[in-house]
């Protein structure tokens, strides 16, 4: 029961780390890699790391030993890396070398969570790039452009549109034609 509780705490910890907005992506991966060994039976001998695009996160205790367990990280049906755990020294044999079946399941679940996290991060990055491109285009066009909501309240406008009223774009947002004319 204690071992399963450690595994649940690890998965909960991973969920908390991926929700943190105050950490960089790299910091999140490093913290996840540091957390994973706490869920294994021989915590004091366990090391973990995450490898993405040949970049390694975690594992301040050298390279993997023969007592190793790993699981691929899959994003959109493509292996993008792996998460691995190893013991620095030999431990008693279990289901899979020195590892229990439940530890294999934990590592697979952690890899699935990382895959979803990475996919979400890629999607957010693509959306941010698209928004930057849209904003640059919107601001660069020489035409006067504005958007209104269903109640005919200005939601957005470019600089040329706002200048035609002698205002800044943020001064137009929230107003109606009645307010401007």
Secondary structure, 3 states (H helix, E strand, C coil): CHHHHHHHHHHHHHHHHHHCCCCCHHHHHHHHHHHHHHHCCCHHHEEEEEEECCEEEECCCCCCCCCEEEEEEEECCEEEEEEEEEECCCCCCCCECCECHHHHHHHHHHHHHHHHHHHHHHHHHHHHHHHHHHHHHHHHCCCCCEEECCCCCEEEECHHHHHCCCCCHHHHCCCCHHHHC
